[in-house]
């Protein structure tokens, strides 16, 4: 990819990231501000309506509380009268004036007294019978901890108007008295309270049990909060807000629960604020942001592209001249313009080309001779390098195969390939003819693990050396041929499970290393021939024990004729190959250069 393209793409990505982030933050922040402003205004309106409703309901509660605290009137309601004139006297002189004073507000439709006193019954004083006791409000009042409840809307029996009422038990004087008061209130009172605030909005007033008192919706109205999709949630929270969609319209729903007094505690006021007028404006704002984003990106792309052309023109010219310097016979040059880093590169390029051309003329012949000699040297180096490339190539291919196997999930085979690659890596290490014993142990451990993948439970091994001997230098790859020979000739043809032991111990002679197997063993006649073959050292052939012979000769070459390998075996019981590594005192762990 050209530097001009890289510069353009990098800057465009930065511009897109910054502009996209700014546009997103701007749109989201603006939307949040708009919705927050709507929610704030709606909460203020809802709080005002809730306060008005609470005050109005509390005023009716005060009426029934007045009767509750009037023990004299309660006593007269419960007194049994032998003379009906006494009851009339109490009714017209005390009850009627009290009711007339309350009914002057025109919000109260009727006040009724419910009693079990058969001697005190009038037009608005009802005797408690089975129909009263089976009514919903009667059981609710008796079960209420406050002795009072608000009822759902119903038609008044006196004038067939829509009312709701507060029922309260008058038992301040006698705790188990069956004496109740009912204050019926016109429903228009609640509608008047929300009418001013409900322009363009919908208000719902619901009792604690979810029964709806007021629903200002112009169309179909609900009777209980359970008819709303989120009705159950409203009854579990004191207040909150949410976005609600219904019939393709969006609303912000806010609700508040009255908690000022016990009798009205739990009454909920719910507000539906339509968002249909706001959402198109929000969408227009988002469309504008997208349009501005696209326009700004287009302008930025043009500016960045023109700037990149101007910036990279001289770099492109310098690159083109550098590619043609050889074809032009080191006679080319670039025009130096400006006073920046690129002009400095141009000057240095012209100086370099001129200097190279001058040197070619001065040392042309000697350079040819030197190149011929260098060519021969390079051929030798190339051949040596090629001998290293093949195992390195094989190492890289093995690692590639291991990666593919891991991806495909074949972890066992991947582990085997990994061990093989690790073995190749160890074989490619430099460092002379000798390595530390610990590295040789690591190599044969990898080799034995690979063989276990082939033979499975048939092959087990044990490697034991003293910790202080692990740094002793031994000939490179002197143990692996012994282990390989034990597997090939002692274990491979044996059907029963076999074990290989590689162990070392220090003696006066040096480090004694033994490779033992419990395989087939070597017949006595064949063992004698092998020992004679080691002693006479005939020419190597493919049929002979090349690995063992190689290790034996290396040991004798490094440590003298007293060194080498010794083989002991018994047919059917196994074979032991012993190697002695002289360890001079004070030179433990020293490696060959």
C-alpha positions in Angstrom: 0.0 0.0 0.0 1.4 3.4 -1.0 2.2 5.9 1.7 -0.3 8.3 0.2 -3.1 5.7 0.6 -2.0 4.9 4.1 -2.0 8.6 5.0 -5.4 9.2 3.5 -7.0 6.1 5.1 -5.5 6.8 8.5 -6.7 10.3 8.6 -10.1 9.4 7.3 -10.5 6.8 10.0 -9.5 9.4 12.7 -12.0 11.9 11.2 -14.8 9.2 11.0 -14.2 8.1 14.6 -14.1 11.7 16.0 -17.1 13.0 14.0 -19.1 9.8 14.6 -18.5 10.0 18.3 -19.3 13.7 18.5 -22.5 13.2 16.4 -23.6 10.3 18.5 -23.0 12.1 21.8 -24.7 15.2 20.5 -27.8 13.4 19.4 -28.1 11.3 22.5 -27.4 14.2 24.8 -30.0 16.4 23.0 -32.5 13.6 23.1 -31.9 13.1 26.8 -32.3 16.9 27.4 -35.6 17.0 25.5 -37.0 13.9 27.3 -35.7 15.2 30.6 -37.4 18.5 30.1 -40.7 16.8 29.2 -40.3 14.5 32.2 -39.6 17.4 34.5 -42.7 19.4 33.4 -44.8 16.3 33.6 -43.6 15.6 37.1 -44.4 19.1 38.2 -47.9 18.9 36.7 -48.4 15.4 38.3 -47.2 16.7 41.7 -49.7 19.6 41.5 -52.6 17.3 40.6 -51.6 14.8 43.3 -51.5 17.6 45.9 -54.9 18.9 44.8 -56.4 15.5 45.0 -54.9 14.8 48.3 -56.1 18.0 49.8 -59.6 17.5 48.4 -59.9 13.9 49.7 -58.4 14.9 53.1 -61.3 17.5 53.4 -63.8 14.7 53.1 -61.9 12.6 55.6 -62.1 15.5 58.1 -65.9 15.3 57.8 -66.1 11.7 58.9 -63.4 12.2 61.5 -65.6 14.9 63.0 -68.4 12.4 63.4 -65.9 9.8 64.7 -64.6 12.1 67.5 -68.2 13.3 68.5 -68.9 10.8 71.3 -72.1 12.5 72.3 -73.6 12.1 68.8 -72.5 8.5 68.6 -74.1 7.8 72.0 -77.4 9.3 70.7 -77.2 7.2 67.5 -76.8 4.0 69.5 -79.4 4.8 72.2 -82.6 2.8 72.0 -85.6 5.1 72.2 -88.9 4.0 73.7 -90.6 7.2 72.4 -90.1 7.9 68.7 -90.4 11.6 69.4 -87.1 11.5 71.3 -85.4 10.0 68.2 -87.0 12.7 66.0 -85.7 15.4 68.3 -82.1 14.1 68.0 -82.4 13.7 64.3 -83.8 17.1 63.5 -82.0 19.1 66.1 -78.5 17.6 65.8 -78.0 15.3 62.7 -79.9 17.4 60.1 -78.1 20.7 61.0 -74.7 18.9 60.7 -75.5 17.4 57.3 -76.9 20.7 56.0 -73.7 22.5 56.9 -71.7 19.9 55.0 -74.0 19.7 51.9 -73.7 23.4 51.3 -70.3 22.7 49.6 -72.3 21.1 46.7 -69.4 18.6 46.3 -71.0 16.1 48.8 -74.0 14.4 47.3 -75.3 12.7 50.5 -74.4 11.7 54.0 -75.8 8.3 55.3 -75.6 6.7 58.7 -75.7 2.9 59.0 -76.7 1.5 62.4 -78.0 -1.7 64.0 -80.4 0.5 66.2 -83.9 -0.2 65.0 -85.3 2.7 67.1 -83.2 5.3 65.2 -84.1 4.9 61.5 -84.8 7.7 59.1 -84.5 8.5 55.4 -80.7 8.8 55.4 -80.2 6.5 58.5 -80.2 2.9 57.2 -80.6 -0.1 59.3 -77.8 -2.7 58.9 -79.3 -5.8 57.4 -78.0 -8.7 55.3 -77.7 -6.6 52.1 -75.5 -4.1 53.9 -73.4 -6.8 55.5 -72.9 -8.5 52.2 -71.8 -5.3 50.5 -68.1 -4.9 49.5 -67.4 -1.9 51.6 -68.8 -3.4 54.9 -66.2 -6.1 55.1 -63.4 -3.8 54.0 -64.2 -1.3 56.7 -64.3 -4.0 59.4 -60.9 -5.4 58.1 -59.3 -1.9 57.7 -56.8 -0.9 60.4 -58.1 2.7 60.1 -61.8 1.8 60.1 -62.3 3.7 56.8 -62.2 3.0 53.1 -62.7 4.8 49.8 -65.2 3.0 47.5 -65.1 2.7 43.7 -67.5 4.8 41.6 -71.2 3.9 41.6 -74.7 5.5 40.8 -76.3 7.2 43.8 -79.6 5.7 44.7 -81.1 9.2 45.4 -80.4 11.1 42.2 -78.7 8.5 39.9 -75.5 10.6 39.6 -72.0 9.1 39.5 -70.4 9.3 42.9 -67.7 7.7 45.1 -67.7 7.7 48.9 -65.7 7.3 52.0 -67.1 4.8 54.6 -66.0 5.0 58.2 -66.8 3.1 61.3 -67.9 5.3 64.3 -66.5 3.2 67.2 -64.6 5.8 69.1 -67.1 5.5 72.0 -67.8 1.7 71.8 -65.1 -0.3 70.1 -67.4 -3.0 68.7 -70.3 -0.7 67.8 -72.0 -1.3 64.5 -72.3 2.3 63.5 -71.0 3.7 60.2 -71.1 6.9 58.2 -71.0 7.3 54.4 -70.1 10.5 52.7 -70.9 10.4 48.9 -68.9 12.8 46.7 -69.7 13.7 43.1 -67.3 12.2 40.6 -67.2 15.6 38.8 -65.0 16.9 41.7 -62.1 14.6 40.7 -62.7 15.3 36.9 -62.6 19.1 37.7 -59.3 18.6 39.5 -57.6 17.0 36.5 -59.5 18.8 33.7 -57.1 21.8 33.7 -54.0 19.7 33.7 -55.3 17.0 31.4 -55.3 19.1 28.2 -53.4 16.9 25.7 -52.7 14.4 28.5 -54.4 11.5 30.1 -54.9 11.2 33.9 -55.9 8.1 35.9 -56.8 8.1 39.6 -56.9 4.7 41.1 -57.5 3.3 44.6 -55.0 1.2 46.5 -56.5 -2.1 45.2 -56.2 -0.9 41.6 -59.8 0.2 41.0 -59.9 3.2 38.7 -61.8 6.3 40.0 -61.0 8.7 37.1 -59.8 8.0 33.6 -59.7 11.2 31.5 -59.1 9.3 28.2 -61.5 10.5 25.6 -62.2 7.0 24.2 -62.3 3.7 25.9 -61.6 4.0 29.7 -60.3 1.3 31.9 -61.9 0.2 35.2 -58.8 -1.4 36.9 -55.0 -0.9 36.6 -54.6 -4.5 35.6 -55.9 -3.7 32.2 -52.7 -1.8 31.6 -49.7 -3.8 30.4 -47.6 -2.4 33.3 -50.5 -2.2 35.9 -48.9 -4.7 38.3 -45.6 -2.7 38.3 -47.5 0.5 39.2 -48.9 -1.1 42.3 -45.5 -2.1 43.6 -43.7 1.3 43.3 -44.5 4.6 45.0 -43.5 6.7 42.0 -41.7 6.4 38.7 -41.8 7.0 34.9 -41.5 4.9 31.8 -42.0 5.0 28.0 -45.1 3.2 26.8 -46.4 2.5 23.3 -50.0 1.7 22.5 -51.7 1.6 19.1 -48.7 3.1 17.3 -48.5 6.0 19.8 -45.7 6.7 22.3 -46.4 8.0 25.8 -44.3 9.0 28.8 -46.1 7.5 31.8 -45.5 9.0 35.3 -47.2 7.8 38.4 -47.3 9.1 42.0 -48.7 7.5 45.1 -50.5 9.6 47.8 -49.0 9.0 51.3 -50.1 12.1 53.3 -52.7 10.3 55.4 -53.5 6.7 56.2 -57.0 6.8 54.6 -55.7 8.1 51.2 -52.4 6.2 51.4 -52.0 4.0 48.3 -54.2 6.1 46.0 -52.3 6.5 42.8 -52.3 9.4 40.2 -51.0 8.4 36.8 -50.2 10.7 33.9 -49.9 9.8 30.2 -47.8 12.4 28.3 -48.1 11.9 24.5 -44.7 11.9 22.7 -46.0 11.8 19.1 -45.3 15.5 18.6 -41.8 15.3 20.2 -40.5 12.1 18.5 -40.6 13.5 14.9 -38.6 16.4 16.1 -36.1 14.1 17.7 -35.9 12.0 14.5 -35.4 15.2 12.5 -32.6 16.2 14.7 -31.0 12.7 14.2 -31.4 13.0 10.4 -29.8 16.4 10.5 -26.9 15.0 12.5 -26.5 12.2 10.0 -26.6 14.7 7.1 -24.0 16.9 8.8 -21.8 13.9 9.5 -21.9 12.8 5.9 -21.2 16.3 4.6 -18.3 16.8 7.0 -16.8 13.5 6.1 -17.0 14.3 2.4 -15.4 17.7 2.8 -12.7 16.1 5.1 -12.0 13.4 2.5 -11.4 16.0 -0.2 -9.2 18.1 2.0 -7.2 15.2 3.3 -6.8 13.8 -0.2 -5.5 17.1 -1.7 -3.1 17.5 1.3 -1.8 13.9 0.9 -1.1 14.5 -2.7 0.9 17.6 -2.0 2.8 16.0 0.9 3.7 12.7 -0.9 4.4 14.0 -4.4 8.1 14.6 -3.6 8.4 11.3 -1.7 6.9 9.5 -4.8 9.4 11.2 -7.0 12.3 10.3 -4.7 11.1 6.7 -4.6 10.8 6.5 -8.4 14.4 7.8 -8.8 15.7 5.3 -6.3 14.1 2.5 -8.2 15.8 3.7 -11.5 19.2 4.5 -10.1 20.7 1.2 -11.3 19.1 1.5 -14.8 20.4 5.0 -15.2 23.9 4.0 -14.4 24.1 6.0 -11.1 23.6 9.2 -13.1 20.2 10.1 -11.9 19.3 12.9 -9.4 16.2 14.5 -7.9 15.2 18.2 -7.8 15.5 19.5 -4.3 12.7 21.8 -3.3 11.8 23.2 0.1 13.6 23.1 3.4 12.2 20.1 5.2 13.0 16.5 5.9 12.1 15.4 2.4 14.5 17.9 0.8 17.2 16.7 3.1 16.5 13.1 1.9 16.8 14.4 -1.7 20.2 16.0 -1.0 21.5 12.9 0.7 20.3 10.8 -2.2 22.1 13.0 -4.8 25.3 12.9 -2.7 25.0 9.1 -2.3 24.5 8.5 -6.1 27.3 10.8 -7.0 29.7 9.1 -4.5 28.7 5.6 -5.7 29.3 6.6 -9.3 32.7 8.0 -8.5 33.7 4.8 -6.5 32.7 2.6 -9.4 35.0 4.5 -11.7 37.9 4.5 -9.3 37.9 0.8 -8.3 36.1 -0.8 -11.3 38.7 -3.5 -12.0 39.6 -4.2 -8.4 35.9 -4.5 -7.6 35.4 -7.1 -10.4 38.2 -9.2 -8.9 36.9 -8.8 -5.4 33.4 -9.7 -6.6 34.7 -12.9 -8.2 36.3 -13.9 -5.0 33.2 -12.9 -3.0 31.0 -14.9 -5.5 33.0 -18.1 -4.7 32.7 -17.4 -1.0 29.0 -16.7 -1.3 28.5 -20.0 -3.2 30.2 -21.9 -0.2 28.1 -19.9 2.3 24.9 -20.5 0.2 25.6 -24.2 0.2 26.1 -24.2 4.0 23.0 -22.0 4.4 21.0 -24.4 2.2 21.9 -27.3 4.5 20.4 -25.3 7.4 17.4 -24.2 5.5 15.9 -27.6 5.0 15.7 -28.6 8.7 14.6 -25.0 9.5 11.9 -25.3 6.8 10.9 -28.7 8.2 10.7 -27.1 11.7 8.5 -24.3 10.5 6.2 -26.7 8.6 5.9 -28.9 11.7 4.8 -25.9 13.7 2.3 -25.0 11.0 0.9 -28.5 11.1 0.7 -28.3 14.9 -1.3 -25.1 14.7 -3.7 -26.6 12.2 -4.2 -29.6 14.4 -4.9 -27.4 17.5 -7.5 -25.5 15.5 -9.2 -28.7 14.4 -9.2 -30.0 18.0 -6.7 -32.9 17.5 -4.7 -32.0 20.6 -2.9 -35.4 21.0 -1.5 -35.3 17.4 -0.7 -31.6 17.8 1.2 -32.4 21.0 3.2 -35.2 19.1 4.0 -32.8 16.2 5.0 -30.2 18.8 7.4 -32.6 20.4 8.9 -33.4 17.0 9.3 -29.7 16.2 11.0 -29.1 19.6 13.4 -32.0 18.9 14.3 -30.4 15.5 14.9 -27.1 17.2 17.3 -28.7 19.7 19.1 -30.4 16.8 19.6 -27.0 15.1 21.2 -25.4 18.1 24.8 -24.4 17.8 27.4 -24.5 20.5 30.1 -27.1 19.5 30.3 -30.8 19.9 29.2 -31.0 23.5 26.1 -29.9 25.4 25.0 -30.1 29.0 23.6 -33.3 30.2 20.3 -31.6 31.1 19.8 -30.6 27.4 20.5 -34.1 26.2 18.0 -35.5 28.7 15.4 -33.1 27.5 16.0 -34.3 23.9 15.7 -38.0 24.7 12.6 -37.2 26.9 10.9 -35.7 23.8 12.0 -38.7 21.7 10.5 -41.1 24.2 7.3 -39.2 24.4 7.0 -39.4 20.6 7.6 -43.1 20.8 4.9 -43.5 23.4 2.4 -42.0 20.9 3.4 -44.9 18.7 3.5 -47.8 21.2 1.0 -46.5 23.8 1.0 -48.4 27.0 3.4 -50.9 25.6 6.3 -48.6 26.3 7.2 -46.9 29.6 10.4 -45.2 30.6 12.4 -43.9 33.6 15.1 -41.3 33.6 17.1 -40.7 36.8 20.2 -38.5 37.3 21.7 -36.7 40.2 20.9 -32.9 40.2 24.6 -32.0 40.5 25.4 -34.0 37.4 23.0 -32.2 35.0 25.5 -29.5 34.1 28.2 -32.0 33.0 29.2 -31.6 29.3 28.7 -34.7 27.2 28.9 -35.3 23.4 25.9 -34.0 21.5 23.3 -36.7 20.6 25.1 -39.5 22.3 22.1 -40.9 24.2 19.4 -40.8 21.6 21.0 -43.5 19.4 21.2 -45.8 22.4 17.5 -45.2 23.3 16.5 -45.7 19.7 18.5 -48.9 19.4 16.8 -50.2 22.6 13.3 -49.5 21.1 14.1 -50.9 17.7 15.9 -54.1 18.6 14.6 -54.8 22.2 11.0 -53.6 22.5 9.4 -53.3 19.0 9.1 -57.0 18.4 8.1 -57.8 22.0 4.4 -58.2 22.5 4.4 -57.6 26.3 4.8 -54.1 27.8 8.4 -53.0 28.1 10.4 -50.4 30.0 13.5 -48.4 29.3 15.6 -46.9 32.0 18.2 -44.2 31.5 20.2 -43.5 34.7 23.6 -42.1 35.7 25.9 -42.3 38.6 29.2 -40.7 39.6 32.2 -43.0 40.2 36.0 -42.5 40.3 36.1 -43.2 36.6 33.6 -40.4 35.9 29.9 -40.3 35.0 28.6 -43.7 34.2 25.4 -43.6 32.0 23.4 -46.8 31.4 20.5 -47.4 29.0 18.6 -50.5 30.0 15.7 -52.3 28.5 13.7 -55.4 29.5 13.1 -56.4 25.8 14.0 -59.4 23.8 17.7 -59.3 24.6 20.6 -60.4 22.3 21.5 -64.1 21.8 25.0 -64.9 23.1 26.4 -65.6 19.6 25.1 -62.4 18.2 26.3 -60.4 21.2 29.8 -61.8 20.7 29.8 -60.7 17.1 28.7 -57.2 18.0 31.5 -56.9 20.5 34.0 -58.1 18.0 32.7 -55.7 15.4 33.1 -52.8 17.8 36.7 -53.9 18.6 37.8 -54.4 15.0 36.0 -51.2 13.7 35.2 -52.4 10.1 33.9 -50.0 7.5 30.4 -48.7 8.2 27.5 -50.2 6.1 23.8 -49.7 6.3 23.4 -53.2 7.7 25.7 -52.5 10.7 24.8 -50.7 13.9 25.7 -47.3 12.6 24.3 -45.3 15.5 26.1 -47.3 18.2 29.3 -47.4 16.2 29.1 -43.6 15.7 28.7 -42.9 19.4 31.5 -45.4 20.3 33.9 -43.7 17.9 33.0 -40.2 19.1 33.6 -41.2 22.7 37.0 -42.7 21.9 38.0 -39.7 19.8 37.1 -37.3 22.6 38.2 -39.2 25.7 40.7 -41.9 24.4 40.6 -45.6 23.8 39.6 -46.3 27.4 36.2 -44.8 26.7 33.4 -46.0 24.4 30.4 -48.2 24.8 30.0 -51.6 26.5 27.1 -53.9 25.8 25.7 -56.6 28.1 22.6 -58.6 27.3 20.8 -61.8 28.0 18.4 -63.3 25.6 14.8 -62.9 26.8 15.7 -60.6 29.7 17.0 -57.4 28.1 20.1 -55.3 27.3 22.3 -52.8 29.1 24.5 -50.3 27.1 27.0 -48.5 29.3 28.7 -45.2 28.5 31.6 -43.6 30.6 32.1 -39.9 30.5 35.4 -38.8 32.3 34.8 -35.8 34.5 38.1 -34.1 35.6 38.0 -32.6 39.1 37.1 -28.9 39.1 35.8 -28.9 35.5 32.2 -30.1 36.0 29.9 -28.6 33.4 32.6 -27.1 31.2 31.5 -27.2 27.5 33.6 -27.4 24.4 34.0 -24.2 22.4 
